[in-house]
Amino acid sequence: MTIHHNQLFDIDKDAFRGLISFQVLNLANNYITDLKGDMFLYLGSCTQLYLNHNSISEIEVNAFDGLRYLKKLYLQANYLTNLKADLFSSLFDCTHLYLMENEISTIHSGAFRGLANLLVLDLSGNKITNIEQQVSLYLGAPL
């Protein structure tokens, strides 16, 4: 499903109910500001999620719950300032995580917990000044 280059600001948490067979969801180039908990709960077959070039500054820790087969997550060119612990913990199959060109200054310990299959992590073009201890322990390691 492609809904890119529109004027989406907000998405109801039940907006994707019944779309269990969709493998790609493209919400790029909109005006989305935050990702709420369980927002993608009904997208169990989604393998690629494009959220790049929005205005996302806040992501609730359980926002990605339900995306158990997600391989690629595009979050570049948003306004994220920090990566919280367990932010990506439900993305066991994720292999590519694109976070470049945000405003990220702090990466909290446990931010990458659960990303056991991660092959590509791009954090370029951010403002990283603080990486908490043991952040790398969770890269490529199971829970």
N, C-alpha and C positions, 0 to 999 in steps of 0.2 A: 504494500500500500504506500502510495506516495502522496504526501500532503505538504511538500516543500514549497518555499517561496509564496507563502500566504501570510495572513495576519493573525495567526493563532497566538493568543496570550495565555490562555488557561485551558487545561484539558481535564475533564471530569474523570474521576478514577474508574468509572464504569464505561467510559467511551469505547474501549476496545473489547468489551464483553462479546463473546461469540465469534471472535476473530482468531480462533485457536490454530487455524491452518496457515496463517500468514507467516512467511519466512523473513520478509524484509519490511521494515517500517521506516520511512524517510520523513522526518519532521524538521529537516534542516531549513535554515533561513526563514525562521518565524520570529516571534517575539516572546517565546516561552521564558518565564522568569524562574520557575521552581519546579522540582519534580517531587510530587507527593508520594507518601507511602502507598504501596500496592498499586501504583499507577499502571504498571504493565503486567499485572497479575494474570490476565487472561491471554497473554501472548506466549503460551508455552512452546510454540514451534518457531518462534522468531530466532533467526541466526544472525541478523544484522540490524542494528538500531542506529539511525543517524539523527543526532541531536545537535549537530554542529551549527555554528553561526546563528545562535539564538541569544538570549539575554539571561541565561541560567546562572544564578548566583547561589542558589540553595538546593541541595539534594538531601531528602530525608533518607536515613540509613536503610530503610526497607523499600525504597523506591524501585529497586530492580528485582524484587521478589517475583517469582513466576517466570523469569527469563532463563530457565535452566539449560537451554541449548544455545544461548547466545554465544557467538564466536567473535563478533566484531562490534565494538562500541565506540562511536564517534562523538566526542564531547568537546572537540576543539573550537576555539574562537567563541568562548562564552565569558562569563564573569566569575568563575569559581575562584575563591580566595584560599581555601584550605581543603584538604582531603581528610575526612573524619575516619576514625577507626571503624572497621567493618562496613565501610561504604559499598564495597564491591563483593562482600562475602557470599552472596548467593550466585555469583557468576562463575561457577566451577569450570565450565567449558570455554570461557573466554580466552581467546588466543591473541587478540589485538585490542589494545586500549589506547585511544588517541586523546590526549589531554593538552596538546600544545596550544599556545596563544590564548591562555587564560590569564588570570591574575593570581595564580597560586603562589603563596608565600610559605605555607606550612603544610608538611605532610606528617600526619599523626601516626604513631606506632599502631600497626594493625590496619592501616588504610588499604593495604593490598591483600589482607587475609582472605583466603578462599580462591585466589587466582592461581590455582595449581598448574594450569596449562598455558599460562601467559608466555607468549613468544616475543611480542612487540609491545613496549611501553614507551610512548613518546610524550615527554614533558617539556619539550623545547619551547622557548619563547615565553616562559613564565617569569615570576619574580621570587623564586625560591630562595629563602634565607634560613629556613629551619626544617631539618629533617630529623624527626625524633628517633631515638635509639631503636634498634631492631626492626626498622621498616623493611629492610631487605630480607629478613627472616621468612616473610610470608610470600615472597616472590617465587613462584614455581614449587611451592610446598603445599601439600594437602592440609586441611584443618586438623 
